[in-house]
Structures are given as structure tokens and as C-alpha cells.
Amino acid sequence: MLEAADVTRMPRPRIAPPSWLVVALACAGQFLVVLDVSVVNVALPSMRTDLGLSEQGLQWVVNAYAIAFAGFMLLGGRAGDLYGRKRMFLVGLALFTAASLGGGLAQEGWQLLAARAAQGLGAAVLAPSTLTIVTSAVPEGAARARAIATWTAVGAGGGAAGGFVGGALVDVLSWRWVLLINVPVGAVVLLGSLLWLVESRARDGRRLDLPGALLVTAGLATTAYGISQTEAEGWTAAATLVPLLAGLALIGCFLAVEARTAAPLMPLGLLGKRAVASANVAMFLCGSAMFCMWFFMTLYVQNVLGYSPLDAGLALVPSSLAVVVGSKLAPRLMRRAGPRAVAVLGTLVAIAGFVRQSTMTADGAYLTTIMIPGILMMLGAGLAATPLAALATAGAAPGEAGLVSGLVNTSRTMGGSLGLAVMSTIAAARTAGRGSPQALTEGYALVFRVGTGVLVGGVVLMLLWLPRNSSAEPGAHLSAE
């Protein structure tokens, strides 16, 4: 009996959760983060009416989230490495969920803007841990490639679903539910993550590089602010140039500090790795064109073809499905042709869609001016994003996993923000204040022609710079310690 009592007092070994559950929880967090980049777009007119926001205030409903998200991403990635990926995932998700509740209940414009900035901060802490958790939960090899593809598809699907989800919630309920819907979903994911995620971190004894963290965060946030000013002020205005130059100067100071500190936030040698540097630059270029696709397609179907917000979301459902198909198909092709070939193939498919969309007319038919080019663009995006993410993370040591994941997300987010600002300026210059369907169509078509050129440049970069063959499996070096 004594022996039996001793046995019963022995701690039971913790059973590792199934990898699919861990991947599902991490991907759910990523979905919420990416969804909120675009979900508020169709709700902006209702927000303006209800809260009395000015035109500039309305712009900051989107920018407050994007700037906080991009500015704190690297800090969130390194914090995950040092203090625990699960811990940072939980902290970021809790902040994101609480901020969503505050935004949904906002009674004044400033309250909504503060909540959106807090959402962006939570997303920046949460997002880098999602990819690291995924790659840590799945064994090296084909299974890990499929897991990365799932993460990519969910992220792309979140951006794609934003217009549809936002339109449905605004039409059926109110603009507040665009934010409030995050609360029950976030609470469920938070509980599941608390119970089933396993902690991992870099046990190297280093502390957070606070000077580097402050400089890079201030630099990225200031640069993002300058980018956000271009649509309203133009590229030559002081309101644009001053923050852009200040942001670049702060980033230069960050690089100088990182070169001298003993425990840098971002080891500069990481940028010397061909796979990491080339894949992130390619991610930046592709993101600058792909992110604009959803924005301008939504404007086209609503402002030119007269679709309602909900109908516009439904019209882009085939494109949303195509990006998921492309992301899931990519790992199979990568095993046969290699990551570089699949990234190039995906970008060429997207170029075909951009070329077709650049010929849009003011009386275009759904099949030929929305569905077919939309499917091509997003199928290509899904095919290209998975190998680029795999190459960007394959060369990272375990202690740098969160940092590299943050860098991938930063490249994509900053590419999208810069691309949208540039393309909006191009469209506005072509339209020249004219609001007729024909004038708007000319501006949107020019955007897709410029996007075609950006993607062609991306293909050239991939062919010249991406590693021809990667001996490492996607994410092979990303593992928990």
C-alpha cells in the first residue's frame, strides 16, 4: 500500500498535444491578425457617421493599426525568443482581444483610434510567435512544409476574407461587430493556447537589446507614418518627407548600434545569409503588389460596377479560395522543383492575372474582369508565398526563430503599406479628381499595370538572388529548444 501511495504521488508526464491542434491554434492567431488589416475597410463610412470622424481621422482607423503592427514586429519576435514564444503569443492575443472589445464599445473617435493602435501592438507581439510555434510543433521534412503552407494559406485567407467578413457584419449587424467578433474567437483561442501550447525559447542567457529595440521600433513606426501621409499630402510635402527621412535616419542608427552591441536585437550577420536576405526582399516586393489587389478590386466592384459591400465580398470568394489552393499545392511542387522554381512560377501566374486586370473597363463582366484575373492573382500569391517563407526561415538558428519570423511579417506588412501608398497616389494622379466610373477605371487599371512591373522585377530578383537549391527543408532549422 505504501508503494502504491508512492506511485500515486509521482507527477504524471505531460502528454504532448497533437501537432495539428498546435498548428490550428497558431494559425487562428495569425488569421485574426491579418484579418484586422483589411476587415475595417468596408465599415469606415459607418464609423464616420456614428462617431463623427473627420476624413483624416477615418484614415487613421486603418493606419493606427498598421503602424503599430509594423513598428513593433521585430521587438515582438525577439521578445518571443528570449521570454518564451507561448508567453508572448498569450500576451499578444490577450492585448489584441481586449483592444478589440474597447474598439467595439468606443463612443468617441479618439477611443477607437487608441483601440486600433493597441490592437496593432498586440498583433506585433503575437504574429512572430505564430510561425515559430508552427515550425516547432511539426517534425522536419514534408510535414513541416505542409504546416508552413497552412500558415501561409491562413494568413493570406485572412486578408482575403476581410472584405467579405466586414461587409457581412456591417450589413447584418453594425460596424461595431467588425471589432467585437474578435472577442469570442480570441477568448477561445486564448483558452486553448493556455492549455495546449508548449513553451519554447532561446536559452542563451541574453537580455533584450533595449536601445536597439527602441531605435528600430521608432524607425519603422516613423517610416510607416510617413508612408501613410503620402495619399493625403503627396510625396514631396514636408508632412511626408520629414517622417520618412527621420525614420530612415533612426533605422541607420539602429544598424550602427547593432554592429557594436554584444547582444544585438538583430544580428547583422543574419542579413548576410543569402536565403534570408533574398527571400525577405522578394516578400517585400510581392507584398507591395499583392496587398493592393484586394483594395483596388474592392473599390472597382463597388465604385464602378455598383456592388454592395456584401456583394463585393462574395465576388472575391473564388479568389480567397484560390490563395488557399495555391498555398497547399506549393509544398508538393517544392519537393519536385525546389523553392526558387515554385516562387518564380507563382509570381508568373500572378503576373498573368495582373495583366488581365490591367485591361478592365467600366462595364466589365464578372467572369472576365473579376473572377478569372482574381483567381490567377491569388493562386500565384499562394504558390509564391509558401516557398519564400520557407527560404526566409530555413537558415535561422533556434535562438533566432522568432526574430526571423518577425522579419518575414515585417517585410510583408511594410511592403503592403508602401505599395498601397504608392499605388493610391498613382491612381489619384491618373483620376485627377474625376469621379466618373470611366475615370476611376483608368486609375485602377494603371495600378495593375504598375503592379505587373513590380512583379516582373520580383521574378528577375528571384532568378538572380534566391538560392538555386536549398538542402534544408522548409523551416528545418526552426525548432524548439
C-alpha positions in Angstrom: 0.0 0.0 0.0 2.9 2.3 0.8 4.4 1.5 -2.6 1.0 2.2 -4.2 0.8 5.5 -2.4 4.3 6.5 -3.5 3.3 5.7 -7.1 0.2 7.8 -7.0 2.2 10.8 -5.8 4.6 10.7 -8.7 3.9 13.5 -11.2 2.4 12.4 -14.4 4.3 13.1 -17.5 2.6 15.7 -19.7 1.2 14.3 -22.9 2.3 16.4 -25.9 -0.7 17.8 -27.7 -1.2 16.6 -31.3 0.7 18.7 -33.8 -2.5 19.5 -35.8 -4.0 21.2 -32.7 -0.9 23.3 -32.1 -0.9 24.4 -35.8 -4.6 25.2 -35.7 -4.2 27.4 -32.6 -1.2 29.3 -34.0 -2.9 29.7 -37.4 -6.1 31.0 -35.7 -4.0 33.7 -34.1 -2.4 34.6 -37.4 -5.8 34.7 -39.1 -7.1 37.3 -36.6 -4.0 39.4 -37.0 -4.2 39.5 -40.8 -8.0 39.8 -40.9 -7.9 43.1 -39.0 -5.6 44.7 -41.5 -8.5 44.8 -44.0 -11.7 44.0 -42.3 -12.5 47.6 -41.2 -12.3 49.0 -44.8 -16.0 48.4 -45.7 -17.0 49.7 -42.2 -15.3 53.1 -42.5 -18.4 55.0 -43.7 -20.5 53.7 -40.9 -17.8 54.5 -38.3 -17.5 58.1 -39.7 -21.3 58.6 -39.4 -21.6 57.1 -35.9 -18.5 58.7 -34.3 -18.2 61.9 -36.3 -14.7 61.2 -37.6 -13.0 63.6 -40.0 -11.5 62.4 -43.2 -8.1 62.3 -41.6 -9.4 60.6 -38.6 -11.0 57.9 -40.8 -7.6 57.3 -42.5 -6.1 56.7 -39.0 -8.6 54.0 -38.2 -6.6 51.9 -40.7 -3.1 53.5 -40.2 -3.1 53.3 -36.4 -3.2 49.5 -36.6 -0.8 49.2 -39.5 1.8 51.5 -38.0 1.8 49.8 -34.5 1.9 46.4 -36.2 4.9 47.1 -38.4 6.7 49.2 -35.8 6.8 46.7 -33.0 7.2 43.5 -35.1 10.9 42.9 -34.6 10.6 43.7 -30.9 7.8 41.1 -30.6 9.9 38.5 -32.5 12.9 38.9 -30.2 10.8 39.0 -27.1 9.4 35.6 -28.1 12.9 34.2 -28.5 14.0 35.5 -25.1 10.9 35.2 -22.9 9.1 32.4 -24.5 7.0 32.0 -27.7 3.9 30.7 -25.9 4.1 33.5 -23.3 4.3 36.2 -26.0 1.6 34.5 -28.0 -0.7 34.7 -25.0 0.3 38.2 -24.1 -0.2 39.5 -27.6 -3.5 37.7 -28.1 -4.9 38.9 -24.7 -4.0 42.5 -25.6 -5.4 42.1 -29.1 -8.7 40.7 -27.8 -9.1 43.4 -25.1 -8.3 46.1 -27.6 -11.0 44.7 -29.9 -13.5 44.9 -27.1 -12.5 48.5 -26.4 -12.8 49.5 -30.1 -16.2 47.8 -30.5 -17.5 49.8 -27.5 -15.9 53.1 -28.4 -18.1 56.2 -28.0 -15.6 58.8 -29.3 -13.3 58.8 -32.3 -10.1 59.0 -30.2 -11.2 55.9 -28.2 -11.5 53.9 -31.5 -8.1 55.1 -32.7 -6.4 54.2 -29.4 -8.0 50.8 -29.5 -6.8 50.2 -33.0 -3.2 51.2 -32.0 -3.4 48.8 -29.1 -4.7 46.1 -31.5 -1.6 46.7 -33.7 0.7 46.4 -30.7 -0.9 43.1 -29.6 -0.7 41.8 -33.2 3.0 42.7 -33.3 3.7 40.7 -30.2 1.5 37.8 -31.3 2.3 37.4 -35.0 6.1 36.5 -34.9 5.3 33.6 -32.5 2.8 32.0 -34.7 5.2 30.8 -37.4 7.8 29.7 -34.8 5.1 27.7 -32.9 4.0 26.0 -36.1 7.6 25.0 -37.1 8.4 23.9 -33.6 5.4 21.6 -33.4 6.0 19.7 -36.6 8.9 17.3 -37.4 11.4 18.3 -40.1 10.6 17.3 -43.7 7.4 17.2 -45.8 5.1 17.6 -42.8 6.8 20.9 -41.8 6.5 22.2 -45.3 2.7 21.4 -45.3 2.4 23.2 -41.9 4.1 26.3 -43.3 1.8 26.1 -46.3 -1.2 26.0 -43.9 0.1 29.0 -42.0 0.7 30.9 -45.3 -2.8 30.0 -46.6 -4.5 31.1 -43.3 -2.6 34.4 -43.4 -3.5 35.1 -47.0 -7.0 33.9 -46.4 -7.4 36.3 -43.5 -6.5 39.2 -45.7 -8.8 37.9 -48.5 -11.7 37.3 -46.1 -11.5 40.8 -44.7 -13.8 42.4 -47.2 -16.4 39.7 -47.1 -16.5 39.4 -43.3 -16.6 43.1 -42.9 -19.3 43.6 -45.4 -21.5 40.8 -43.9 -21.1 42.1 -40.4 -21.9 45.7 -41.3 -24.9 44.7 -43.4 -26.4 42.3 -40.9 -25.3 43.9 -37.5 -23.3 47.1 -37.3 -19.7 48.3 -37.7 -19.0 47.6 -34.1 -19.1 43.8 -34.8 -16.2 44.2 -37.2 -14.2 44.5 -33.9 -16.4 42.7 -31.4 -16.3 39.5 -33.4 -12.6 39.1 -32.3 -13.6 38.9 -28.7 -15.3 35.4 -28.5 -12.9 34.0 -31.1 -9.9 35.4 -29.3 -11.1 34.1 -25.9 -11.5 30.6 -27.3 -8.0 30.6 -28.9 -6.6 32.1 -25.7 -8.0 29.3 -23.6 -6.9 26.6 -26.0 -3.4 28.0 -26.2 -3.1 28.2 -22.5 -4.0 24.6 -22.2 -2.2 23.0 -25.1 0.7 25.1 -26.4 4.2 24.1 -25.2 6.7 26.8 -24.2 9.9 27.2 -26.1 12.6 29.9 -26.0 16.3 30.6 -26.8 18.3 29.6 -23.7 21.3 31.8 -24.4 21.2 34.0 -21.3 20.9 37.2 -23.3 18.7 40.1 -22.4 16.6 42.2 -24.7 18.6 44.8 -26.6 16.6 47.8 -25.4 18.4 50.6 -27.3 18.2 48.6 -30.5 14.5 47.8 -29.8 13.7 51.4 -29.3 15.5 52.6 -32.4 14.1 50.0 -34.8 10.6 50.4 -33.4 10.8 54.2 -33.7 12.4 54.0 -37.1 9.8 51.6 -38.6 6.9 53.4 -37.0 8.1 56.8 -38.2 8.7 55.4 -41.7 5.2 53.8 -41.7 3.7 57.2 -40.6 5.5 58.9 -43.5 4.2 56.3 -45.9 0.6 56.9 -44.6 0.9 60.6 -45.3 1.6 60.2 -49.0 -2.0 59.6 -50.1 -3.3 62.8 -48.4 -0.2 65.1 -48.7 1.8 63.7 -51.7 5.4 62.5 -51.8 7.1 66.0 -51.8 5.2 67.6 -48.9 7.1 68.2 -45.7 4.5 66.2 -43.8 5.7 63.2 -45.8 9.4 63.8 -46.3 10.2 64.7 -42.7 9.0 61.5 -41.1 10.4 59.4 -44.0 13.8 60.9 -43.6 13.6 60.7 -39.8 12.6 57.1 -40.0 15.5 56.2 -42.3 17.9 58.0 -40.0 16.6 56.1 -37.0 17.0 52.8 -38.9 20.5 53.8 -39.8 21.3 54.5 -36.1 19.8 51.1 -35.3 22.1 49.3 -37.7 25.1 51.2 -36.2 24.1 50.2 -32.7 23.6 46.6 -33.7 27.0 46.4 -35.3 28.7 47.3 -31.9 26.5 45.8 -29.2 27.4 42.4 -27.7 23.9 41.0 -27.8 22.1 42.7 -30.7 18.4 42.6 -31.3 19.0 41.6 -34.9 22.5 40.1 -35.6 23.5 41.8 -38.8 25.1 38.5 -39.9 21.6 37.3 -40.4 21.1 39.6 -43.3 24.3 38.2 -44.8 22.6 34.9 -45.3 21.6 34.7 -48.9 18.3 32.8 -48.3 17.1 35.1 -45.5 18.0 38.4 -47.3 16.8 37.4 -50.8 13.5 35.8 -49.6 12.6 38.9 -47.5 13.3 41.3 -50.3 11.2 39.2 -52.6 8.5 39.0 -50.0 8.6 42.8 -49.7 8.2 43.3 -53.5 5.5 40.7 -53.9 3.6 42.1 -50.9 3.7 45.6 -52.3 1.8 44.4 -55.3 -0.4 41.7 -53.9 -1.8 43.6 -51.0 -3.1 46.3 -53.4 -5.0 43.7 -55.3 -7.7 43.3 -52.7 -8.0 47.1 -52.0 -8.4 48.1 -55.6 -10.6 45.2 -56.7 -13.0 46.1 -53.8 -13.0 49.7 -54.9 -13.6 48.7 -58.5 -16.6 46.4 -57.9 -18.2 49.0 -55.5 -17.4 52.4 -57.0 -17.5 51.4 -60.7 -19.7 48.3 -61.0 -22.1 49.3 -58.2 -21.8 46.2 -55.9 -22.9 46.4 -52.3 -20.2 45.7 -49.6 -21.6 42.2 -49.1 -21.8 41.5 -52.8 -18.2 42.8 -53.2 -17.1 40.3 -50.6 -19.0 37.5 -52.2 -17.5 38.4 -55.6 -14.0 37.8 -54.3 -14.7 34.4 -52.6 -13.2 32.5 -55.6 -10.0 34.5 -55.2 -9.9 33.7 -51.5 -10.2 30.0 -52.2 -7.5 30.2 -54.9 -4.9 31.6 -52.5 -5.6 28.7 -50.2 -5.3 26.2 -53.0 -2.0 27.7 -54.1 -0.6 27.6 -50.6 -1.5 24.0 -50.1 -0.2 23.0 -53.6 3.1 24.7 -53.1 4.8 22.1 -50.8 4.2 19.3 -53.4 5.7 21.3 -56.1 8.6 22.4 -53.9 9.6 18.8 -53.3 9.9 18.2 -57.1 11.2 21.5 -58.4 12.7 23.4 -55.4 11.6 26.5 -53.6 13.0 29.0 -56.1 11.3 27.5 -59.1 7.9 27.4 -57.3 8.3 31.0 -56.1 9.0 32.1 -59.7 6.1 30.0 -61.1 3.7 31.5 -58.6 4.8 35.0 -59.4 4.4 34.4 -63.2 0.9 33.1 -62.6 0.1 36.3 -60.6 1.5 38.4 -63.4 -0.9 36.8 -65.8 -3.8 37.9 -63.6 -2.4 41.4 -63.2 -2.0 41.8 -66.9 -5.6 40.7 -67.5 -6.9 43.0 -64.7 -5.0 46.0 -66.2 -7.4 45.9 -69.2 -10.5 46.4 -67.0 -13.3 48.5 -68.4 -16.1 50.5 -66.7 -18.7 47.9 -67.8 -16.7 44.8 -67.2 -18.4 41.4 -66.8 -17.9 39.5 -63.5 -16.3 36.4 -65.1 -13.7 38.2 -67.2 -12.8 41.2 -65.0 -13.2 39.9 -61.5 -13.3 36.1 -61.1 -10.7 34.9 -63.6 -8.0 37.5 -63.0 -8.7 37.4 -59.3 -8.1 33.6 -59.2 -4.9 33.9 -61.2 -3.5 36.7 -59.0 -4.3 34.9 -55.7 -3.4 31.4 -56.9 0.0 32.8 -57.8 0.3 34.6 -54.5 -0.3 31.4 -52.6 2.2 29.5 -54.7 4.9 32.1 -54.2 4.4 33.0 -50.5 5.0 29.5 -49.2 8.5 28.9 -50.7 9.5 32.4 -49.8 8.5 32.0 -46.2 10.3 28.6 -46.1 13.5 30.0 -47.5 13.4 33.0 -45.2 13.2 30.8 -42.1 15.3 27.8 -43.2 18.7 29.3 -42.3 17.7 30.5 -38.8 19.2 29.1 -35.7 16.7 28.2 -32.9 17.6 31.3 -30.9 16.7 33.5 -33.9 13.5 31.8 -34.9 11.2 34.4 -33.5 13.3 37.2 -34.9 13.3 35.7 -38.4 9.5 35.2 -38.2 9.1 38.8 -37.2 11.3 39.9 -40.1 9.1 37.9 -42.6 6.0 39.5 -41.2 7.6 43.0 -41.2 8.7 42.6 -44.9 5.2 41.6 -46.0 3.5 44.3 -43.9 5.8 47.1 -44.8 5.7 46.0 -48.5 2.0 46.1 -48.4 1.8 49.5 -46.7 4.4 51.1 -49.0 2.8 49.5 -52.1 -0.7 50.7 -51.2 0.5 54.3 -50.5 2.4 54.4 -53.8 -0.5 52.8 -55.8 -3.1 55.1 -54.2 -1.0 58.1 -55.3 -0.7 56.8 -58.8 -4.4 56.1 -59.1 -5.3 59.5 -57.7 -2.9 61.3 -60.1 -4.5 59.4 -63.1 -8.0 60.1 -62.0 -7.2 63.8 -61.3 -10.2 64.4 -59.1 -12.7 63.0 -61.6 -15.3 60.7 -60.0 -16.9 59.1 -63.1 -16.7 55.3 -63.5 -14.6 55.7 -66.6 -12.0 57.9 -64.8 -11.9 55.6 -61.8 -11.4 52.6 -64.0 -8.4 54.3 -65.7 -6.8 54.9 -62.3 -7.4 51.3 -61.1 -6.1 49.8 -64.4 -2.9 51.9 -64.2 -2.4 50.5 -60.7 -2.5 46.9 -62.1 -0.1 47.8 -64.9 2.4 49.2 -62.4 1.9 46.1 -60.2 2.8 44.0 -63.2 6.1 45.8 -63.5 6.8 45.3 -59.8 6.2 41.6 -60.0 8.3 41.3 -63.1 11.1 42.9 -61.1 10.4 40.3 -58.4 10.8 37.5 -60.8 14.2 38.8 -62.0 15.3 39.2 -58.4 14.3 35.6 -57.6 16.1 34.2 -60.5 19.3 36.1 -59.8 19.4 36.0 -55.9 17.3 33.2 -54.4 19.3 30.0 -53.7 19.0 27.6 -56.6 18.7 24.6 -54.4 18.1 24.6 -50.6 19.3 21.5 -48.9 17.3 22.4 -45.8 13.7 21.5 -45.7 11.4 24.5 -45.2 11.7 25.6 -41.7 14.2 22.8 -40.9 16.2 24.9 -38.5 13.3 26.3 -36.6 12.8 24.0 -33.7 12.1 24.4 -30.0 14.9 24.1 -27.6 
